[in-house]
Amino acid sequence: MKTDDLIASLAADNTWRPRPVWFGVLAALMAALPLSASLFMMSLGVRPDVSTAMHNPFFDLKFLITLSLAASAAAISLYMSRPEASAKRLLWLLAIPGGILGAGIAGELAVQQRSGWTERMIGSNALVCLTAIPLLSLPILAGVLAALRRGATSRPALTGAFAGLMSAGLAATLYASHCPDDSPLFVAVWYTIAASAVAAIGALAGARVLKL
């Protein structure tokens, strides 16, 4: 057998292919989410009146907002893991959770409430929210950043920031089942601050971890 034929034969027999980045991110989420969920159940747990709260549309809206944020940020971070990719093409995805939140605020302000909008915005659990969401997001963020190293992003800090937003969205989904504050105004202020903090952590970590 000629050398060229041998090389071609060996190449044809080699069926191994590198795993795509999304596969690594999915595997990381499957490993990290149970850890965050366990930490959540051990420290906070689901609110005792959850069966009643599920009939409140503003309670359900929290999950729609947090999950849409996680999904939008996941799509952007995966796209950003490609070399020379620009976030501008997919930034419009963030308008989805923003639009849902805006509609929720408009709906709440249109409904007569016992308490004023300032009281609903401040809520009763702000400090717990600002602490729980970043802490619950850390295992998720660590796993996602490790998976994104398979890519070849040319903007590691920005990619890390969107990985942080994805992690914060998933952590906020866990926290939302405990949070007694269902007002979209509360979500707009405190969930946003917490998610922004995680995005900043993701940007700092991504600048180091994802640097080529």
Buried (B, 14 or more C-beta within 10 A) or exposed (E): EEEEEEEEEEEEEEEEEEEEBBEBBBBBBEBBBEBBBEBBEEEBEEBEEEEEBEEEEBBEBBBBBBBBBBBBBBBBBBBBBBEEBEBEEBEEBBEBBBEBBEBBBEEBEEEEEEEEEEBBBBBEBBEBBBEBBBBBBBBBBBBBBBBBBBBBBBBBBBBBBBBBBBBBBBBBBBBBBBBBBBBBBBBBBBBBBBBBBBBBBBBBBBBEBBEE
